[in-house]
């Protein structure tokens, strides 16, 4: 009998999972999520159950076609109405999205085969065309289960509101054969839970940002066990991969409960986006997850340094260094940055009020935040056991450029993170250059 790896997922798709916090039932907009040892031979049934009598286009890139796409097309021909398309040079830009919108003409929807680029582009293209899609995963990545798409728009990487897949299908045998580097990157991408939650809770307490705990309640069911299984994940062991896949899916589903990506995308993701946007020809070819993992370690170090002190930071009015921004990022970015910074900027009055509050209530403010922190040493060790990149040097990232990403990454997003707290208290340079 085949093992059930879905864990709490089945309750979520049925809408019957009950939170211990508010005792309410919760469900998700995705109709079916399957985590199985093998999906071979079941592809047509999985698709037909969600897309009955539809004409569909199966889209893969050259790598995901070899890993799974060709098999899916072979096993569905003659059973359901499908064509296939191999996207030779996929792009998660608005141009790539528009290209897929043209491909969608004459079809009721698309089936994405793997890849963050392919699935995000299809997610947004089908959203704009008001058509459906499902996805077969080729890596244990959290982006498959989100309702947002990471798309480059006007030179800026943005998380755009899209829609959820009808179904998301994980074949663990396929995942076990994906490059170990990608599996390690997936691990790195979900271990950022700790720094993202700290940033989000801090933002909530300082700026009254909407904050939700339900996703973290779900993640807490499996996070410790996943960390303990890091070496087994690295070895491609099915049970351990299933655990990583499950927690990745839950991380992505956080958007369905919160209507935001804050659950797993805060300071560490800002750094990764900066790298993608401004490294140019010097980009080392690192994946999103690898960059997030390296940045998570930096965020953890900053959070531990600032938030574990018994004396509060002294907040100063936020300064946008116009000349440095123009020099580093170009004049065209300055207006964009000033707009994105508005929700989280401190003027003198706000800084004074915050400092007075900190002087009287610092420990009361910071203790609940400290409780959400995962020890830096645990993050460092588990990432090493999983084979993840941990330092800019590991990733062949120029050290000065990475320091720029830490220094200026906070300016490209409107989310208040430890980078902002460090910057507004004049500690960021000191932390970066240690």
C-alpha positions in Angstrom: 0.0 0.0 0.0 1.4 3.4 -1.0 2.2 5.8 1.8 0.1 8.9 2.3 2.5 11.9 2.3 -0.2 14.6 2.2 -0.3 15.1 5.9 -2.6 18.0 6.8 -3.0 18.9 3.1 -6.1 16.7 2.7 -7.9 18.5 5.5 -7.0 21.8 3.9 -8.3 20.9 0.5 -11.5 19.6 2.2 -11.9 22.7 4.3 -11.9 20.7 7.5 -8.6 21.6 9.2 -9.3 23.2 12.6 -6.9 25.7 14.1 -6.0 25.2 17.8 -5.8 29.0 18.1 -9.3 30.1 17.1 -11.0 26.7 16.7 -12.2 27.6 13.3 -12.2 25.5 10.2 -9.9 26.5 7.3 -9.6 25.5 3.7 -7.6 26.5 0.6 -8.5 27.5 -2.9 -6.5 24.7 -4.5 -8.8 21.8 -5.3 -6.2 19.0 -5.2 -2.7 18.7 -3.9 -1.1 15.2 -4.3 2.3 14.2 -2.8 2.9 10.6 -3.9 5.9 8.4 -4.3 5.0 8.1 -8.0 2.3 9.7 -10.3 3.3 7.7 -13.4 0.2 6.4 -15.1 -2.1 8.6 -13.1 -1.5 11.9 -15.0 -4.6 11.9 -17.2 -6.9 11.0 -14.3 -5.5 13.8 -12.1 -5.9 16.3 -14.9 -9.3 15.2 -16.1 -10.7 15.3 -12.5 -10.0 19.1 -12.4 -10.3 20.1 -16.1 -13.1 18.0 -17.5 -13.7 18.3 -21.3 -11.1 21.0 -21.6 -8.5 21.5 -24.4 -5.2 22.0 -22.6 -1.6 22.9 -23.5 1.1 21.2 -21.5 4.1 23.6 -21.2 7.6 22.7 -20.1 11.1 23.9 -20.7 13.9 21.7 -22.1 14.9 20.5 -18.7 11.5 19.9 -17.2 10.3 18.3 -20.4 13.1 15.7 -20.1 12.4 15.2 -16.3 8.6 14.8 -16.6 6.9 16.7 -19.4 7.5 14.1 -22.1 6.1 11.4 -19.8 3.0 13.4 -19.0 2.2 14.1 -22.7 2.8 10.4 -23.6 0.5 9.2 -20.8 -2.3 11.6 -21.6 -2.4 11.4 -25.4 -5.6 9.8 -26.6 -7.1 10.0 -23.1 -7.7 13.8 -22.7 -7.5 16.7 -25.2 -3.9 17.9 -24.8 -1.1 19.4 -26.9 2.4 20.1 -25.7 4.8 23.0 -26.1 8.4 23.1 -25.1 9.3 26.7 -24.2 13.0 26.9 -25.2 13.8 30.1 -23.5 11.3 30.7 -20.7 11.2 34.2 -19.1 9.4 35.3 -16.0 9.1 38.8 -17.3 6.0 40.6 -18.5 7.2 39.9 -22.0 7.3 36.2 -21.3 3.8 36.4 -19.8 2.5 38.1 -23.0 4.1 35.4 -25.1 2.2 32.8 -23.2 -1.0 34.7 -23.5 -0.7 34.3 -27.2 0.0 30.6 -26.9 -3.2 30.3 -24.8 -5.4 31.3 -27.6 -7.5 28.3 -28.6 -7.0 26.5 -25.3 -9.1 26.4 -22.1 -6.0 26.3 -19.9 -2.5 25.2 -19.4 -0.6 22.4 -17.5 2.7 23.7 -16.2 5.5 21.2 -15.8 7.9 22.4 -13.2 10.2 25.3 -13.0 9.6 28.5 -11.1 9.9 30.5 -14.3 7.4 28.3 -16.3 4.9 28.0 -13.5 4.9 31.7 -12.4 4.6 32.8 -16.0 1.7 30.4 -16.7 0.1 31.4 -13.4 0.0 35.1 -14.4 -0.8 34.5 -18.1 -3.8 32.3 -17.2 -4.9 34.8 -14.6 -5.0 37.6 -17.1 -6.8 35.4 -19.6 -9.2 34.2 -17.0 -8.4 30.6 -17.7 -7.4 27.7 -15.5 -4.1 25.9 -14.9 -2.6 23.0 -12.9 1.1 22.2 -12.3 3.3 19.1 -12.0 6.2 20.0 -9.8 9.8 19.0 -10.7 11.4 20.5 -7.5 10.0 20.8 -4.0 9.4 24.5 -4.3 6.8 26.7 -2.4 6.0 28.9 -5.4 3.7 26.2 -6.9 1.0 26.7 -4.2 1.0 30.5 -3.9 -1.6 32.8 -5.4 1.1 35.3 -6.5 3.5 35.3 -9.4 7.1 36.6 -9.3 7.3 38.6 -12.5 9.9 41.2 -13.7 7.9 44.3 -14.5 9.7 47.5 -15.7 13.0 46.1 -14.5 11.7 45.4 -11.0 11.0 41.9 -9.7 7.5 42.0 -8.2 5.1 39.6 -6.5 1.9 40.1 -8.5 -1.5 39.0 -7.5 -2.5 36.1 -9.7 -4.6 33.0 -8.9 -4.2 29.5 -7.5 -3.7 26.4 -9.5 -6.6 24.0 -9.7 -4.2 21.2 -8.8 -0.6 20.8 -7.7 1.1 17.4 -8.1 4.4 16.2 -6.6 6.0 13.0 -7.9 8.6 12.1 -5.2 10.5 9.8 -7.6 10.9 12.7 -10.0 11.9 15.1 -7.2 14.5 12.6 -5.9 16.2 12.8 -9.3 16.3 16.6 -9.5 19.8 18.1 -9.0 20.8 18.1 -5.4 21.6 21.8 -5.6 17.9 22.5 -6.4 16.7 20.3 -3.5 19.1 22.2 -1.2 17.8 25.5 -2.5 14.3 24.4 -1.7 15.3 23.7 1.8 17.0 27.1 2.1 13.9 28.8 0.7 11.6 27.4 3.4 14.0 27.7 6.4 13.6 31.5 5.9 10.3 31.0 7.9 12.1 32.1 11.0 13.5 35.4 9.8 10.4 36.2 7.8 8.2 35.7 10.8 10.4 37.8 13.0 10.4 40.6 10.4 6.7 40.4 10.0 5.8 40.4 13.7 8.2 43.3 14.2 6.6 45.2 11.4 3.2 44.5 12.9 4.2 45.7 16.4 5.9 48.9 15.0 3.7 49.8 12.1 0.5 47.9 12.8 1.0 45.8 9.7 -1.6 43.0 9.3 -0.2 39.8 10.9 -1.5 36.3 10.7 -0.4 33.3 12.7 -2.4 30.4 11.0 0.4 29.6 8.4 2.9 29.3 11.2 0.7 27.0 13.2 0.6 24.7 10.1 4.4 25.0 9.5 5.1 24.2 13.2 3.7 20.7 12.7 6.6 19.8 10.5 9.5 22.3 10.7 11.5 20.7 13.5 11.3 17.2 11.8 12.3 18.7 8.5 15.4 20.3 10.1 16.3 17.0 11.7 16.0 15.3 8.3 18.3 17.7 6.5 21.0 15.1 5.7 18.3 12.6 4.5 16.9 15.3 2.2 20.4 15.8 0.8 20.6 12.1 0.1 17.2 12.1 -1.8 15.5 9.8 0.6 11.8 9.6 -0.3 10.3 10.1 3.2 12.5 13.1 3.9 11.8 14.6 0.5 8.1 14.2 1.2 8.5 16.2 4.4 10.3 19.0 2.5 7.7 18.9 -0.2 4.9 19.1 2.4 6.3 22.1 4.3 7.1 23.8 1.0 3.5 23.4 -0.1 2.3 24.8 3.2 4.7 27.7 3.0 3.2 28.6 -0.4 -0.3 28.2 0.9 0.3 30.9 3.5 -0.9 33.5 0.9 -4.3 31.9 0.9 -4.8 32.7 4.6 -3.1 36.1 4.7 -3.6 37.6 1.3 0.0 38.5 1.3 3.4 36.9 0.8 4.8 38.2 4.1 4.6 34.7 5.5 7.8 33.7 3.9 9.1 36.8 2.1 10.6 39.6 4.0 14.2 41.0 4.4 15.8 37.9 3.0 13.7 38.0 -0.2 14.5 41.7 -0.6 18.2 40.9 -0.8 17.6 38.1 -3.3 15.5 40.4 -5.5 18.3 43.0 -5.4 20.8 40.4 -6.6 18.5 39.4 -9.5 17.8 43.0 -10.4 21.3 44.6 -10.3 23.9 41.9 -10.6 23.7 42.0 -14.4 26.4 40.2 -16.2 28.0 39.4 -12.9 25.1 37.3 -11.7 26.7 33.9 -10.7 23.8 31.8 -11.8 22.5 31.2 -8.4 18.8 30.2 -8.0 16.2 32.1 -6.0 16.3 29.6 -3.1 20.1 29.7 -2.9 20.1 33.5 -2.6 17.3 33.4 0.0 19.2 30.9 2.1 22.4 33.0 2.1 20.3 36.1 2.9 18.4 34.3 5.7 21.7 33.6 7.5 22.5 37.4 7.2 19.0 38.3 8.5 19.3 35.9 11.4 22.7 37.4 12.4 21.2 40.9 12.2 18.1 39.9 14.2 20.2 38.2 16.9 22.5 41.2 17.2 19.8 43.9 17.5 16.8 42.1 19.0 18.6 40.2 21.7 20.2 43.3 23.2 18.6 44.4 26.5 19.0 48.0 25.4 16.7 49.2 22.5 18.0 50.7 19.3 17.7 54.5 18.9 15.5 55.2 15.9 16.4 58.2 13.6 14.3 59.6 10.8 14.6 57.5 7.7 17.1 58.8 5.1 16.9 57.8 1.5 20.5 58.4 0.1 19.5 59.9 -3.2 23.0 60.2 -4.6 24.0 56.7 -3.6 20.8 55.3 -5.1 21.4 57.0 -8.4 25.1 55.8 -8.4 24.2 52.2 -7.5 20.8 51.7 -9.1 20.4 54.5 -11.6 18.2 57.6 -11.7 15.2 55.8 -13.0 14.9 53.8 -9.8 14.8 56.8 -7.5 11.1 57.6 -7.9 10.2 54.0 -7.6 12.2 53.7 -4.4 10.7 56.8 -2.9 7.2 55.4 -3.5 8.0 52.0 -2.1 9.5 53.5 1.0 6.6 55.8 2.0 4.6 53.3 4.1 7.6 52.5 6.3 9.5 55.7 6.7 10.0 57.4 10.1 9.9 61.2 10.4 11.3 62.9 13.5 7.9 62.8 15.3 7.4 59.1 14.7 11.0 58.4 15.6 10.6 60.3 18.9 7.4 58.5 19.8 9.0 55.1 19.0 12.1 55.8 21.0 10.0 56.9 24.0 8.0 53.7 23.7 11.2 51.6 23.4 12.7 53.2 26.5 9.8 52.1 28.6 8.7 48.9 27.0 11.6 47.4 25.0 11.6 44.0 26.7 7.8 43.8 26.5 8.1 44.7 22.8 10.9 42.3 21.9 10.2 39.1 24.0 7.3 37.9 21.8 9.6 38.4 18.7 12.5 36.6 20.3 10.2 33.6 20.8 9.8 33.2 17.0 13.5 33.2 16.3 15.3 30.0 15.3 18.9 29.9 16.6 21.4 31.0 14.0 23.5 27.9 14.7 20.6 25.6 13.9 20.0 27.4 10.5 23.7 27.3 9.7 24.1 23.6 10.6 21.0 22.3 8.9 21.7 24.2 5.7 25.2 22.6 5.7 23.7 19.1 6.3 21.4 19.6 3.4 24.2 20.8 1.1 22.9 24.4 0.8 25.0 27.4 -0.1 25.6 29.4 3.0 27.9 32.3 2.2 28.4 34.8 -0.7 31.7 33.0 -1.4 29.9 29.7 -1.7 27.7 31.2 -4.3 30.6 33.0 -6.1 28.9 36.3 -5.4 31.2 39.3 -5.3 31.5 40.2 -1.7 31.2 44.0 -2.3 28.1 43.5 -4.4 26.5 41.3 -1.7 27.2 44.0 0.9 25.4 46.5 -1.5 22.5 44.0 -1.6 22.3 44.1 2.2 22.6 47.9 2.4 20.3 48.9 -0.5 17.9 45.9 -0.6 15.6 47.5 1.9 14.9 50.4 -0.5 13.3 48.3 -3.2 10.3 46.9 -1.2 7.7 48.5 1.0 8.1 45.8 3.7 9.6 46.8 7.1 12.3 44.4 8.0 15.4 44.0 10.2 17.3 45.8 7.4 15.1 48.9 8.0 15.4 48.8 11.8 19.2 48.5 11.4 19.3 51.3 8.8 17.1 53.6 10.8 19.2 53.1 14.0 22.5 53.6 12.1 23.7 50.0 12.7 23.4 48.6 9.2 26.9 49.6 8.0 28.4 48.3 11.1 26.7 44.9 10.8 27.4 44.6 7.1 31.1 45.3 7.3 31.9 43.1 10.4 
